Amino acid sequence: MENRKEIERRLRAARFAKSVPRPALAPPDTGAEVAFAGRSNAGKSSALNALTGQKGLARTSKTPGRTQHLVFFELDGGARLVDLPGYGFARVPEHVRRDWGRAMEDYLQGRDSLRGLILLMDVRHPLTDFDTRMLEYCAHRGLPVHILLTKADKLKRGAAQNALLGVRREVADQPGVSAQLFSATRLTGLDEARGVIARWLGW
């Protein structure tokens, strides 16, 4: 793996490529990509911005369900980051949520270049039914998952550590699943998360 500064430089080069409603319209299925998934308002866009060091790369909103398409960001060397639609509660019509679910399932099932999934959970509400289903789906596909327990700054250090230990116990029997604390506000866990992404992208 390349050193921390080089990984940071590569991620800072991320740029918007394409936003599509379904995988059939996605960029060519070549190279390597890492996808970001999570319950609506878990902090996906904020995490993407923090990890790439770009405040405005991914659109953030206090309204759950803002990301309604699969959003692709290009990196150098044919690599990509992918922001998937938030699942769970979202202030959108039911038929739109169904379309999101189908698009995500088609993407996760059929994307050969997908190397791993960053699964974001609010540290105060981890392992919801939606999260568990996503973990089960990735296990069935044999896809590695790294959990970011976001908004760690909202809890005191001891409470955050307890939440992390609890999640790690829950996923201990699932190969290829890891977890860490993360805060986009305080940049907690930034290097650890970047290291996972770099490893999956073959850096």
Backbone as JSON, one array per atom type, in Angstrom:
{
  "sequence": "MENRKEIERRLRAARFAKSVPRPALAPPDTGAEVAFAGRSNAGKSSALNALTGQKGLARTSKTPGRTQHLVFFELDGGARLVDLPGYGFARVPEHVRRDWGRAMEDYLQGRDSLRGLILLMDVRHPLTDFDTRMLEYCAHRGLPVHILLTKADKLKRGAAQNALLGVRREVADQPGVSAQLFSATRLTGLDEARGVIARWLGW",
  "N": [[0.84, -1.19, 0.0], [0.44, 2.26, -0.72], [1.99, 5.19, 0.77], [0.57, 7.31, 3.37], [0.31, 10.04, 2.57], [0.38, 9.86, -0.21], [-1.89, 8.34, -0.74], [-3.82, 10.13, 0.16], [-3.42, 12.18, -1.7], [-4.21, 10.94, -4.07], [-6.94, 10.46, -3.57], [-7.85, 13.05, -3.33], [-7.92, 13.81, -5.92], [-10.32, 13.07, -6.92], [-13.18, 13.37, -8.99], [-16.35, 14.47, -10.2], [-18.15, 12.23, -12.25], [-20.49, 10.95, -13.36], [-24.05, 10.79, -12.99], [-26.54, 8.5, -12.5], [-29.75, 6.9, -13.04], [-29.99, 4.16, -13.09], [-28.04, 1.1, -13.22], [-27.47, 0.31, -15.85], [-26.82, 2.56, -17.24], [-24.43, 3.34, -16.29], [-20.87, 4.22, -16.01], [-18.37, 2.48, -18.04], [-17.87, -0.94, -17.09], [-15.2, -1.42, -15.89], [-11.83, -1.56, -14.55], [-11.52, -0.59, -11.11], [-13.72, -0.13, -8.36], [-15.11, 1.46, -5.44], [-17.91, 1.35, -3.41], [-20.32, 3.39, -1.64], [-22.66, 3.02, 0.86], [-25.69, 3.34, 2.79], [-28.08, 4.0, 5.41], [-30.56, 6.5, 4.88], [-29.49, 9.78, 5.53], [-27.31, 9.04, 7.07], [-24.87, 10.08, 6.72], [-23.38, 9.82, 4.36], [-22.62, 11.48, 2.14], [-21.2, 13.51, 3.45], [-19.1, 11.99, 4.5], [-17.83, 11.12, 2.16], [-16.95, 13.59, 1.16], [-15.16, 14.31, 3.2], [-13.27, 12.22, 3.08], [-12.17, 12.58, 0.58], [-11.2, 15.08, 0.81], [-12.56, 17.23, -0.23], [-14.82, 19.69, 0.01], [-17.15, 20.13, -1.45], [-17.64, 17.94, -3.12], [-19.52, 15.74, -2.99], [-23.0, 16.16, -2.71], [-24.45, 17.49, 0.16], [-27.12, 17.21, 2.54], [-29.65, 18.07, 4.91], [-31.99, 16.86, 4.58], [-33.3, 13.71, 4.46], [-32.61, 11.23, 1.97], [-31.62, 12.62, -0.2], [-29.71, 11.88, -2.14], [-30.51, 10.46, -5.03], [-29.79, 9.02, -7.19], [-27.34, 6.74, -8.64], [-24.19, 7.82, -8.08], [-21.24, 8.53, -9.68], [-17.78, 8.94, -9.13], [-14.73, 9.82, -10.53], [-11.41, 8.55, -10.23], [-7.83, 8.74, -10.54], [-6.22, 6.46, -12.82], [-8.24, 4.69, -13.61], [-9.92, 4.08, -11.48], [-12.79, 4.31, -9.26], [-15.16, 6.0, -7.12], [-18.33, 5.39, -5.67], [-21.4, 6.76, -4.96], [-24.15, 5.54, -3.47], [-27.79, 5.42, -3.57], [-29.44, 6.53, -0.59], [-30.85, 4.28, 1.8], [-33.9, 3.15, 3.41], [-35.7, 5.37, 5.52], [-36.93, 8.07, 3.68], [-37.84, 11.19, 2.3], [-39.59, 10.79, -0.02], [-41.72, 9.64, -2.72], [-43.25, 6.36, -2.49], [-42.92, 4.69, -4.76], [-40.61, 5.69, -5.86], [-38.72, 5.0, -3.95], [-38.81, 2.24, -4.26], [-37.74, 2.0, -6.8], [-35.12, 2.89, -6.27], [-34.25, 0.77, -4.67], [-34.26, -1.39, -6.46], [-32.36, -0.48, -8.32], [-30.04, -0.38, -6.74], [-29.78, -3.07, -6.01], [-29.4, -4.29, -8.53], [-27.01, -3.06, -9.21], [-25.19, -3.89, -7.16], [-25.26, -6.62, -7.54], [-24.46, -7.07, -10.18], [-22.1, -5.69, -10.87], [-18.97, -5.96, -11.94], [-16.57, -4.63, -11.45], [-16.7, -3.75, -8.86], [-15.15, -3.59, -5.77], [-15.42, -3.45, -3.04], [-17.55, -2.53, -0.24], [-18.31, 0.39, 1.45], [-20.01, 0.76, 4.32], [-22.15, 2.88, 5.85], [-23.16, 3.84, 9.09], [-25.09, 5.52, 11.48], [-23.56, 6.13, 14.49], [-25.1, 6.19, 16.76], [-27.3, 4.74, 16.16], [-26.83, 1.96, 15.18], [-26.69, -0.94, 12.95], [-29.36, -1.33, 11.91], [-32.4, -2.82, 10.59], [-32.18, -2.51, 7.84], [-29.42, -2.17, 7.5], [-28.5, -4.68, 8.34], [-29.63, -6.34, 6.43], [-28.23, -5.45, 4.19], [-25.63, -6.25, 4.85], [-26.01, -9.02, 4.85], [-26.61, -9.41, 2.18], [-24.2, -8.66, 0.92], [-22.51, -10.57, 2.02], [-23.51, -12.87, 0.83], [-22.79, -12.36, -1.78], [-20.1, -12.35, -1.51], [-18.68, -10.04, -1.01], [-16.43, -7.74, 0.38], [-16.92, -5.73, 3.33], [-16.68, -2.6, 4.9], [-17.42, -1.01, 7.8], [-18.41, 2.22, 8.62], [-18.87, 3.9, 11.49], [-20.57, 6.54, 11.78], [-20.68, 10.08, 12.71], [-19.4, 10.08, 15.15], [-18.58, 12.03, 16.85], [-20.81, 12.87, 18.16], [-21.19, 11.4, 20.4], [-19.88, 10.72, 23.71], [-16.48, 9.76, 24.32], [-16.18, 7.21, 25.6], [-18.74, 6.07, 25.28], [-18.91, 5.97, 22.5], [-16.83, 4.16, 21.91], [-17.87, 1.88, 23.15], [-20.09, 1.44, 21.53], [-18.81, 0.83, 19.14], [-17.43, -1.56, 19.87], [-19.63, -3.16, 20.36], [-20.8, -3.39, 17.8], [-18.7, -4.66, 16.45], [-18.68, -7.11, 17.8], [-21.14, -8.12, 16.96], [-20.7, -8.57, 14.24], [-18.65, -10.32, 14.17], [-18.6, -12.97, 13.33], [-18.76, -12.83, 10.63], [-17.03, -13.12, 7.8], [-14.7, -10.88, 6.24], [-15.81, -8.5, 7.05], [-15.39, -5.41, 8.6], [-15.0, -2.77, 11.09], [-15.16, 0.66, 12.2], [-14.8, 3.75, 14.07], [-16.01, 6.97, 13.01], [-15.85, 10.38, 12.09], [-16.94, 12.95, 10.19], [-16.91, 15.6, 10.78], [-14.92, 16.08, 12.75], [-12.9, 14.73, 11.58], [-12.24, 12.21, 12.46], [-10.84, 8.99, 12.34], [-10.09, 9.09, 9.7], [-7.67, 8.37, 8.28], [-7.61, 5.59, 8.65], [-9.93, 4.72, 7.3], [-9.36, 5.64, 4.72], [-7.17, 4.01, 4.18], [-8.34, 1.47, 3.93], [-9.91, 1.81, 1.63], [-7.89, 2.36, -0.23], [-6.52, -0.09, -0.25], [-8.49, -1.81, -1.3], [-8.73, -0.72, -3.84], [-6.4, -1.43, -4.94], [-4.1, 0.05, -4.53]],
  "CA": [[0.0, 0.0, 0.0], [1.21, 3.49, -0.77], [1.99, 5.89, 2.04], [-0.62, 8.08, 3.69], [0.24, 11.26, 1.76], [0.07, 9.51, -1.6], [-3.3, 7.94, -0.76], [-4.59, 11.37, 0.27], [-3.3, 12.89, -2.98], [-5.03, 10.25, -5.07], [-8.35, 10.68, -3.29], [-8.15, 14.47, -3.6], [-8.09, 13.97, -7.37], [-11.66, 12.61, -7.3], [-14.0, 14.34, -9.71], [-17.65, 13.96, -10.62], [-18.16, 11.64, -13.57], [-21.81, 10.68, -13.92], [-25.13, 10.43, -12.08], [-27.44, 7.69, -13.33], [-30.84, 6.3, -12.27], [-29.89, 2.7, -13.09], [-26.69, 0.65, -13.57], [-27.27, 0.17, -17.29], [-26.31, 3.83, -17.76], [-23.2, 3.64, -15.55], [-19.62, 4.17, -16.78], [-17.97, 1.11, -18.37], [-17.59, -1.79, -15.94], [-13.78, -1.79, -15.96], [-11.06, -0.98, -13.46], [-11.92, -0.95, -9.75], [-14.48, 0.91, -7.69], [-15.59, 1.25, -4.08], [-19.22, 1.98, -3.27], [-20.72, 3.87, -0.32], [-24.09, 2.79, 1.08], [-26.11, 3.58, 4.16], [-29.42, 4.51, 5.64], [-30.68, 7.92, 4.58], [-29.01, 10.71, 6.54], [-26.24, 8.45, 7.89], [-23.67, 10.89, 6.52], [-22.58, 9.34, 3.23], [-22.02, 12.57, 1.37], [-20.19, 14.16, 4.3], [-17.94, 11.1, 4.57], [-17.15, 11.19, 0.86], [-16.26, 14.87, 1.09], [-14.03, 14.28, 4.13], [-12.27, 11.27, 2.61], [-11.5, 13.12, -0.61], [-10.69, 16.41, 1.1], [-13.25, 18.2, -1.08], [-16.05, 20.02, 0.7], [-18.34, 20.14, -2.3], [-17.68, 16.86, -4.12], [-20.84, 15.12, -2.89], [-23.98, 17.1, -2.19], [-24.96, 17.13, 1.48], [-28.42, 17.79, 2.85], [-30.28, 17.6, 6.15], [-33.19, 16.14, 4.17], [-32.97, 12.33, 4.09], [-32.98, 10.8, 0.63], [-31.21, 13.6, -1.22], [-29.05, 11.16, -3.22], [-31.55, 9.63, -5.64], [-29.18, 8.28, -8.29], [-26.0, 6.24, -8.4], [-23.31, 8.91, -8.48], [-19.89, 8.02, -9.89], [-16.67, 9.89, -9.09], [-13.53, 9.23, -11.13], [-10.08, 8.73, -9.67], [-6.81, 8.41, -11.53], [-5.91, 5.05, -13.02], [-9.41, 3.87, -13.87], [-10.65, 3.76, -10.25], [-13.98, 5.14, -9.03], [-15.97, 5.94, -5.91], [-19.74, 5.42, -6.08], [-22.35, 7.13, -3.9], [-25.41, 4.86, -3.74], [-28.94, 6.06, -2.93], [-29.68, 6.16, 0.8], [-32.0, 3.4, 1.94], [-34.65, 3.4, 4.62], [-36.57, 6.54, 5.48], [-36.6, 9.2, 2.81], [-39.06, 11.95, 2.0], [-39.89, 10.65, -1.44], [-42.81, 8.69, -2.92], [-42.92, 4.94, -2.32], [-42.45, 4.08, -6.01], [-39.22, 6.12, -6.06], [-37.9, 4.15, -3.08], [-38.73, 0.91, -4.89], [-36.79, 2.11, -7.91], [-33.79, 2.93, -5.66], [-33.91, -0.58, -4.23], [-33.94, -2.2, -7.65], [-31.11, 0.01, -8.89], [-28.94, -0.81, -5.87], [-29.64, -4.53, -6.12], [-28.8, -4.58, -9.83], [-25.63, -2.6, -9.18], [-24.39, -4.75, -6.29], [-25.22, -7.98, -8.07], [-23.89, -7.23, -11.5], [-20.96, -4.81, -11.16], [-17.73, -6.75, -11.79], [-15.46, -3.8, -10.98], [-16.9, -3.41, -7.46], [-14.17, -4.29, -4.95], [-15.81, -3.44, -1.63], [-18.62, -1.6, 0.12], [-18.24, 1.16, 2.7], [-21.37, 0.82, 4.85], [-22.19, 3.93, 6.87], [-24.23, 3.75, 10.07], [-25.02, 6.49, 12.57], [-23.06, 5.42, 15.67], [-26.16, 6.17, 17.77], [-28.36, 3.81, 15.72], [-26.19, 1.02, 14.25], [-27.26, -2.26, 12.66], [-30.8, -1.36, 11.67], [-32.79, -3.93, 9.71], [-31.64, -2.22, 6.51], [-27.99, -2.47, 7.55], [-28.33, -6.13, 8.45], [-29.93, -6.9, 5.1], [-27.12, -5.12, 3.3], [-24.52, -7.14, 5.23], [-26.34, -10.36, 4.38], [-26.51, -9.42, 0.71], [-22.79, -8.63, 0.57], [-21.95, -11.87, 2.38], [-23.94, -13.8, -0.21], [-22.02, -12.06, -2.99], [-18.67, -12.45, -1.2], [-18.12, -8.69, -1.13], [-15.99, -7.22, 1.68], [-17.63, -4.55, 3.83], [-16.05, -1.86, 6.0], [-18.45, -0.18, 8.42], [-18.04, 3.49, 9.24], [-19.85, 4.37, 12.47], [-20.46, 7.98, 11.57], [-21.12, 11.04, 13.72], [-18.82, 9.65, 16.43], [-18.43, 13.21, 17.7], [-22.06, 13.1, 18.87], [-21.15, 10.63, 21.65], [-18.65, 10.8, 24.47], [-15.52, 8.77, 23.83], [-16.48, 5.89, 26.13], [-19.96, 5.58, 24.65], [-18.58, 5.65, 21.11], [-16.05, 2.93, 21.92], [-18.78, 0.79, 23.46], [-20.89, 1.19, 20.33], [-17.93, 0.14, 18.18], [-17.21, -2.92, 20.34], [-20.88, -3.88, 20.16], [-20.94, -3.71, 16.37], [-17.68, -5.66, 16.12], [-19.15, -8.4, 18.31], [-22.25, -8.57, 16.12], [-20.24, -8.99, 12.9], [-17.42, -11.11, 14.34], [-18.68, -14.25, 12.61], [-18.95, -12.55, 9.21], [-15.72, -12.85, 7.19], [-14.62, -9.76, 5.31], [-16.5, -7.32, 7.58], [-14.63, -4.69, 9.63], [-15.74, -1.59, 11.53], [-14.38, 1.7, 12.86], [-15.49, 5.01, 14.34], [-15.71, 7.98, 11.99], [-16.52, 11.67, 12.19], [-16.58, 13.86, 9.11], [-16.72, 16.92, 11.37], [-13.62, 16.14, 13.43], [-11.98, 13.93, 10.77], [-11.87, 11.02, 13.21], [-10.81, 7.75, 11.58], [-9.9, 9.37, 8.28], [-6.57, 7.58, 7.71], [-7.99, 4.18, 8.65], [-10.89, 4.5, 6.21], [-8.64, 5.8, 3.45], [-6.33, 2.83, 3.99], [-9.18, 0.38, 3.45], [-10.25, 2.12, 0.25], [-6.67, 2.2, -1.03], [-6.24, -1.52, -0.38], [-9.47, -2.38, -2.22], [-8.48, -0.21, -5.2], [-5.14, -1.97, -5.42], [-3.02, 1.02, -4.4]],
  "C": [[0.88, 1.25, 0.0], [1.11, 4.23, 0.56], [0.78, 6.83, 2.15], [-0.77, 9.31, 2.8], [-0.14, 10.96, 0.31], [-1.39, 9.07, -1.73], [-4.19, 9.19, -0.71], [-4.57, 12.13, -1.05], [-4.21, 12.25, -4.03], [-6.52, 10.49, -4.84], [-8.76, 12.12, -3.55], [-8.37, 14.73, -5.09], [-9.47, 13.53, -7.84], [-12.45, 13.73, -7.97], [-15.3, 13.68, -10.17], [-17.58, 13.42, -12.04], [-19.56, 11.54, -14.15], [-22.8, 10.36, -12.81], [-26.2, 9.72, -12.9], [-28.55, 7.08, -12.47], [-30.77, 4.78, -12.2], [-28.52, 2.29, -13.63], [-26.43, 0.53, -15.07], [-26.67, 1.43, -17.91], [-24.98, 4.23, -17.12], [-21.99, 3.68, -16.48], [-19.24, 2.72, -17.07], [-17.51, 0.33, -17.13], [-16.16, -2.33, -16.01], [-13.05, -1.16, -14.77], [-11.55, -1.47, -12.11], [-12.69, 0.21, -9.13], [-14.93, 0.47, -6.3], [-16.89, 2.02, -3.93], [-19.5, 2.36, -1.82], [-22.23, 3.7, -0.19], [-24.41, 3.08, 2.53], [-27.52, 4.09, 4.23], [-29.43, 6.01, 5.35], [-30.29, 8.76, 5.78], [-27.97, 10.12, 7.49], [-24.92, 9.21, 7.71], [-22.79, 10.44, 5.38], [-21.87, 10.46, 2.5], [-20.94, 13.29, 2.17], [-18.94, 13.31, 4.4], [-17.14, 11.13, 3.28], [-16.35, 12.48, 0.74], [-15.03, 14.88, 2.0], [-12.91, 13.38, 3.61], [-11.5, 11.78, 1.41], [-10.91, 14.5, -0.36], [-11.32, 17.48, 0.24], [-14.62, 18.49, -0.47], [-17.3, 19.89, -0.16], [-18.43, 19.0, -3.31], [-19.05, 16.19, -4.14], [-21.79, 16.11, -2.23], [-24.5, 16.61, -0.84], [-26.29, 17.84, 1.72], [-28.91, 17.25, 4.18], [-31.58, 16.86, 5.84], [-32.82, 14.73, 3.75], [-33.42, 12.02, 2.67], [-32.57, 11.75, -0.47], [-30.54, 12.91, -2.41], [-30.04, 10.17, -3.83], [-31.03, 8.83, -6.83], [-27.92, 7.58, -7.79], [-25.04, 7.29, -8.95], [-21.87, 8.39, -8.52], [-18.88, 9.15, -9.87], [-15.42, 9.18, -9.59], [-12.29, 9.55, -10.31], [-9.08, 8.41, -10.75], [-6.64, 6.9, -11.65], [-7.1, 4.15, -13.21], [-10.17, 3.44, -12.63], [-11.82, 4.73, -10.08], [-14.5, 4.97, -7.6], [-17.42, 6.1, -6.34], [-20.62, 5.71, -4.87], [-23.7, 6.52, -4.27], [-26.57, 5.57, -3.05], [-29.1, 5.6, -1.49], [-30.91, 5.27, 0.9], [-32.67, 3.64, 3.29], [-35.54, 4.62, 4.45], [-36.06, 7.59, 4.5], [-37.9, 9.89, 2.42], [-39.31, 11.97, 0.5], [-41.03, 9.65, -1.58], [-42.33, 7.24, -2.85], [-42.36, 4.33, -3.6], [-41.01, 4.49, -6.31], [-38.3, 5.27, -5.2], [-37.76, 2.75, -3.65], [-37.72, 0.93, -6.02], [-35.35, 2.15, -7.39], [-33.34, 1.52, -5.3], [-33.51, -1.47, -5.39], [-32.61, -1.79, -8.24], [-29.92, -0.46, -8.06], [-28.7, -2.3, -5.98], [-28.96, -4.91, -7.43], [-27.32, -4.19, -9.84], [-24.77, -3.57, -8.37], [-24.23, -6.15, -6.85], [-24.39, -8.09, -9.34], [-22.63, -6.44, -11.82], [-19.65, -5.54, -10.89], [-16.59, -5.93, -11.2], [-15.58, -3.42, -9.51], [-15.99, -4.26, -6.57], [-14.55, -4.34, -3.48], [-16.86, -2.38, -1.38], [-18.3, -0.93, 1.45], [-19.68, 1.35, 3.17], [-21.4, 1.8, 6.02], [-23.4, 3.77, 7.77], [-24.02, 4.86, 11.09], [-24.64, 5.72, 13.83], [-24.12, 5.29, 16.76], [-27.26, 5.18, 17.44], [-27.77, 2.78, 14.74], [-27.02, -0.25, 14.03], [-28.79, -2.26, 12.66], [-31.11, -2.56, 10.77], [-32.2, -3.74, 8.31], [-30.15, -2.55, 6.45], [-27.73, -3.97, 7.55], [-28.6, -6.8, 7.11], [-28.8, -6.63, 4.11], [-25.92, -6.02, 3.59], [-24.77, -8.56, 4.72], [-26.19, -10.46, 2.87], [-25.04, -9.46, 0.28], [-22.1, -9.95, 0.91], [-22.29, -12.91, 1.32], [-23.12, -13.6, -1.49], [-20.51, -12.23, -2.77], [-17.95, -11.13, -1.29], [-17.68, -8.19, 0.23], [-16.71, -5.92, 2.03], [-16.82, -3.92, 4.95], [-17.08, -0.88, 6.52], [-17.83, 1.09, 9.0], [-19.17, 3.87, 10.19], [-19.72, 5.88, 12.54], [-20.99, 8.79, 12.75], [-20.62, 10.65, 15.12], [-18.64, 10.82, 17.39], [-19.7, 13.52, 18.49], [-22.12, 12.34, 20.2], [-19.85, 10.92, 22.39], [-17.77, 9.62, 24.08], [-15.85, 7.35, 24.31], [-17.7, 5.27, 25.48], [-19.71, 5.18, 23.2], [-17.8, 4.35, 21.02], [-16.93, 1.72, 22.23], [-19.64, 0.42, 22.26], [-20.07, 0.42, 19.29], [-17.71, -1.31, 18.59], [-18.47, -3.77, 20.14], [-21.08, -4.3, 18.72], [-19.92, -4.79, 15.97], [-18.07, -7.04, 16.63], [-20.23, -8.98, 17.41], [-21.79, -9.12, 14.77], [-19.02, -9.91, 12.97], [-17.43, -12.41, 13.55], [-18.87, -14.07, 11.11], [-17.59, -12.21, 8.59], [-15.78, -11.66, 6.23], [-15.33, -8.52, 5.78], [-15.66, -6.71, 8.7], [-15.4, -3.43, 9.98], [-14.8, -0.62, 12.24], [-15.29, 2.87, 13.19], [-15.08, 6.04, 13.3], [-16.49, 9.25, 12.3], [-16.03, 12.57, 11.07], [-16.32, 15.26, 9.64], [-15.33, 17.07, 11.98], [-12.54, 15.35, 12.71], [-11.43, 12.73, 11.55], [-11.91, 9.8, 12.3], [-10.53, 7.91, 10.1], [-8.84, 8.46, 7.65], [-6.93, 6.09, 7.63], [-8.93, 3.86, 7.49], [-10.21, 4.64, 4.85], [-7.77, 4.59, 3.15], [-7.1, 1.66, 3.45], [-9.51, 0.6, 1.97], [-9.05, 1.89, -0.66], [-6.36, 0.72, -1.26], [-7.2, -2.16, -1.39], [-9.22, -1.95, -3.66], [-7.13, -0.68, -5.75], [-3.98, -1.0, -5.39], [-1.95, 0.52, -3.46]]
}
